Amino acid sequence: MDKTTQSTPGVSAGRGAAQPDYAAIKARQQAAWASGDFAIIGVTLQIVGETLAEAADIRAGETVIDVAAGNGNASLAAAHRLARVTSTDYVPALLEKGRARAAAEELDIAFQVADAENLPYADGSFDVALSTFGVMFAPDHRRSAGELLRVVRAGGRIGLASWTPDSFVGQLFKLVGKAVPPPAGVMSSLLWGTEAYLGELFGEASADIRTARRSFTFRYASAAHWLQVFRDYYGPVNKAFAALDSAGQAALEQDILALLKRTNTDGSASMVVPSDYLEAVIVKRSA
């Protein structure tokens, strides 16, 4: 889903700013993702991986790379469709969670530690690249987009699921970014959830970009339950609270609970909060 101290403030953040220290930013991001236990939350997002695999028309025998795979939602979805899958992430603990899931389902998936901005594969190695709420958080957007294009063959596809700026998750990121400001100069990850920005990143190298606005629904026992789970297990939120003093923690908690109250569609019975994301399938030019 994301990273912190964080590349997820308002959408306009970062344009025209000084060149950030990407190495230092990624080191902090890795620490954030390694904290908590993202897999507890990640497994709830499996439906997004399945939907994206359908949109990208994954076929038996195709070679597929899942970039910034987390605990492997898109990896498993592609393997369910009999593709030959390589699951990558720069946090080894997340890949181990994906490996355990693959073993439980008896799926043959290769797992490799890899940075989305520097993938260790030759040009044109894969028929398809997928990423669900993953590559969008790499701090150097143009480099990570370039790597996706590089490792996919001519005529191949790139399938992405990215939270939109106006979604529940987008609003959450803005609250966290307000409480714990992101590094100077880093472009907002929420830009990946807009058609115009994907056009900037992929347009010249693509034969076609197809997008659809979809929604994932967070379902928890209550707003307090959601906050407890994300504060304990979701690295970026965990790290944000840890960076604040008691007054700051209380203020962020109240802001998040207010957001959950506004967006909960189930009244007081439980917590049902939809969050829009942009699904995109990019076809790489053949020549």
C-alpha positions in Angstrom: 0.0 0.0 0.0 2.4 2.8 0.9 5.5 4.2 2.6 6.4 6.8 5.2 7.8 9.2 6.6 6.4 9.4 3.4 5.9 9.9 -0.2 2.2 10.3 0.1 1.2 13.9 0.9 -1.0 16.1 -1.3 -0.9 15.5 -5.0 1.0 18.7 -5.8 3.8 18.0 -3.4 7.3 17.7 -5.0 6.9 19.4 -8.4 9.8 21.7 -9.1 11.6 20.9 -5.8 15.3 20.1 -5.3 16.5 16.6 -6.2 15.7 14.4 -3.2 18.0 11.9 -1.6 16.3 8.8 -3.0 18.7 6.3 -1.3 18.0 7.7 2.1 14.2 7.9 1.4 14.2 4.2 0.3 16.1 3.1 3.4 13.4 4.7 5.5 10.7 3.2 3.4 12.1 -0.3 3.7 12.2 0.1 7.5 8.6 1.2 7.5 7.5 -1.7 5.4 9.5 -4.1 7.5 7.7 -2.9 10.7 4.4 -4.2 11.8 3.1 -7.1 9.7 1.7 -5.8 6.4 0.6 -9.3 5.4 -2.3 -9.2 7.9 -3.7 -6.3 5.9 -2.3 -7.3 2.5 -4.3 -10.6 2.3 -7.5 -8.6 2.5 -6.6 -6.9 -0.9 -6.4 -10.2 -2.8 -9.5 -9.3 -4.9 -7.6 -6.4 -6.4 -4.9 -8.7 -7.7 -7.5 -11.0 -9.2 -9.3 -8.2 -10.9 -6.1 -6.7 -12.2 -5.0 -10.1 -13.6 -8.3 -10.3 -15.5 -7.9 -6.8 -16.8 -4.4 -7.5 -18.0 -5.7 -10.7 -19.7 -3.1 -13.0 -18.1 -2.8 -16.2 -20.0 -1.3 -19.7 -19.3 2.4 -19.9 -20.0 3.0 -16.2 -20.1 6.0 -14.8 -18.1 4.8 -12.3 -15.4 6.7 -10.2 -12.9 4.9 -8.7 -9.9 6.8 -5.6 -8.9 6.7 -4.3 -5.3 4.6 -7.4 -4.7 4.3 -7.2 -1.0 2.9 -10.5 0.2 2.0 -11.5 -3.3 -1.6 -10.7 -4.3 -1.0 -10.1 -8.0 1.6 -12.9 -8.0 -0.9 -15.5 -6.8 -3.6 -14.1 -9.1 -1.3 -14.6 -12.1 -0.3 -18.0 -10.9 -4.0 -18.9 -10.6 -4.1 -18.3 -14.4 -1.2 -20.6 -15.0 1.4 -17.9 -15.8 5.1 -18.4 -15.0 5.4 -15.8 -12.2 8.3 -14.0 -10.5 7.3 -12.1 -7.4 9.7 -9.2 -6.3 9.9 -6.8 -3.5 12.7 -5.0 -1.7 11.5 -6.2 1.8 12.5 -9.9 2.2 10.0 -10.5 5.0 7.1 -9.6 2.7 8.3 -12.0 0.1 8.5 -14.8 2.8 4.8 -14.2 3.5 4.1 -14.5 -0.2 6.2 -17.7 -0.4 4.1 -19.2 2.4 0.9 -18.4 0.6 2.1 -19.9 -2.6 3.2 -23.0 -0.8 -0.2 -23.4 0.9 -1.9 -23.2 -2.6 0.8 -25.4 -4.2 1.6 -22.6 -6.7 5.0 -22.5 -8.5 6.2 -18.9 -8.0 9.7 -17.6 -8.0 10.5 -15.0 -5.3 13.4 -12.6 -5.5 14.4 -9.5 -3.6 14.5 -6.6 -6.1 14.2 -2.8 -6.1 11.4 -1.5 -8.4 13.8 1.2 -9.5 16.6 -1.2 -10.4 15.1 -4.6 -11.5 17.8 -7.3 -12.0 16.4 -8.6 -15.3 17.3 -8.2 -18.9 15.3 -6.0 -21.3 12.1 -7.7 -22.5 12.3 -10.6 -20.0 8.6 -10.7 -19.3 5.3 -10.7 -21.2 3.5 -8.8 -18.4 4.4 -6.7 -15.4 1.9 -6.2 -12.6 1.8 -4.1 -9.4 -1.0 -3.6 -7.0 -0.5 -0.6 -4.7 3.2 -1.2 -4.9 5.3 0.5 -7.5 3.4 3.7 -7.1 5.3 4.2 -3.8 8.8 4.0 -5.3 10.1 7.6 -4.8 11.6 8.1 -8.3 8.6 7.7 -10.4 10.2 8.0 -13.8 12.9 5.5 -13.0 10.4 2.9 -11.7 8.1 3.5 -14.7 11.1 3.1 -17.0 12.0 -0.2 -15.3 8.5 -1.6 -15.9 8.8 -0.6 -19.6 12.3 -2.0 -19.9 11.7 -5.5 -18.5 8.5 -6.0 -20.5 8.8 -7.2 -24.1 7.6 -5.1 -27.1 3.8 -5.5 -27.3 3.7 -6.7 -23.7 1.4 -5.3 -21.0 1.8 -3.5 -17.7 -1.1 -3.7 -15.2 -1.3 -1.3 -12.3 -3.7 -0.6 -9.4 -3.1 2.7 -7.7 -5.1 4.6 -5.1 -6.7 7.8 -6.4 -6.0 11.2 -4.7 -9.7 11.6 -3.7 -10.1 8.1 -2.3 -10.3 7.2 1.4 -6.7 6.0 1.2 -5.7 9.2 -0.5 -7.3 11.2 2.2 -5.6 9.0 4.9 -2.2 9.6 3.3 -2.8 13.3 3.3 -3.6 13.2 7.1 -0.5 11.2 7.7 1.6 13.5 5.5 0.2 16.6 7.4 1.2 15.1 10.8 4.6 13.7 9.6 5.7 15.7 6.5 7.3 13.8 3.7 10.8 14.3 2.4 11.3 17.5 0.4 11.0 17.1 -3.3 9.4 13.7 -3.5 6.4 13.5 -5.9 3.2 12.3 -4.4 2.5 8.6 -5.0 -1.2 9.5 -5.4 -0.3 10.9 -8.9 -0.2 7.3 -10.1 -3.9 7.2 -9.5 -4.6 9.8 -12.2 -4.9 9.1 -15.9 -3.0 12.3 -16.9 0.1 11.3 -14.9 0.2 7.8 -16.3 0.1 9.4 -19.7 3.2 11.5 -18.7 5.0 8.4 -17.5 4.1 5.9 -20.1 2.5 7.7 -23.0 5.5 8.0 -25.4 6.4 4.3 -25.0 2.8 2.9 -25.1 0.6 1.8 -27.9 -2.5 1.9 -25.6 -3.4 2.9 -22.1 -6.7 1.6 -20.8 -8.0 2.7 -17.4 -11.0 2.0 -15.2 -11.9 3.5 -11.8 -12.6 0.7 -9.4 -13.3 0.5 -5.6 -12.0 -1.7 -2.9 -14.0 -1.9 0.4 -12.3 -2.0 3.8 -14.5 -4.1 6.1 -13.7 -4.1 9.8 -15.6 -4.5 13.1 -15.5 -0.7 13.8 -13.5 2.4 13.1 -11.5 1.7 16.3 -10.8 -1.8 15.1 -9.5 -0.5 11.7 -7.3 2.0 13.5 -5.9 -0.6 15.9 -5.0 -3.0 13.0 -3.4 -0.3 10.9 -1.6 1.2 13.8 -0.2 -2.1 14.9 0.5 -3.8 11.5 0.6 -1.3 8.7 4.2 -0.1 8.7 3.7 3.5 7.4 0.9 4.3 9.9 2.9 2.5 12.7 6.0 4.6 11.9 3.9 7.8 11.7 2.5 7.3 15.2 5.9 6.4 16.5 7.4 9.6 15.2 4.9 11.8 17.1 4.7 12.8 20.7 1.6 12.0 22.8 -0.3 15.1 21.7 0.5 14.5 18.0 -0.6 10.9 18.3 -3.9 11.9 19.9 -4.5 14.5 17.1 -3.7 12.1 14.3 -5.9 9.4 15.9 -8.8 11.8 16.1 -8.3 13.0 12.5 -8.3 9.4 11.3 -11.3 8.4 13.3 -13.2 11.4 12.0 -12.3 10.4 8.4 -13.5 6.9 9.1 -16.8 8.2 10.5 -17.3 10.4 7.4 -16.6 7.6 4.9 -18.3 4.7 6.7 -21.3 3.5 4.7 -22.6 1.1 7.4 -23.5 3.6 10.1 -22.6 2.3 13.5 -23.1 -1.4 12.9 -19.6 -2.0 11.6 -17.0 -0.3 9.4 -17.6 -0.5 5.7 -15.4 2.1 3.8 -15.0 2.0 0.0 -11.7 3.4 -1.5 -11.4 4.1 -5.2 -8.3 3.1 -7.2 -7.3 3.5 -10.8 -6.8 0.2 -12.7 -4.6 0.7 -15.7 -3.4 -1.7 -18.5 -0.6 -0.2 -20.6 0.4 -1.9 -23.8 4.1 -1.3 -24.7 4.8 -0.2 -28.3 6.0 -2.9 -30.6 8.6 -0.6 -32.3 
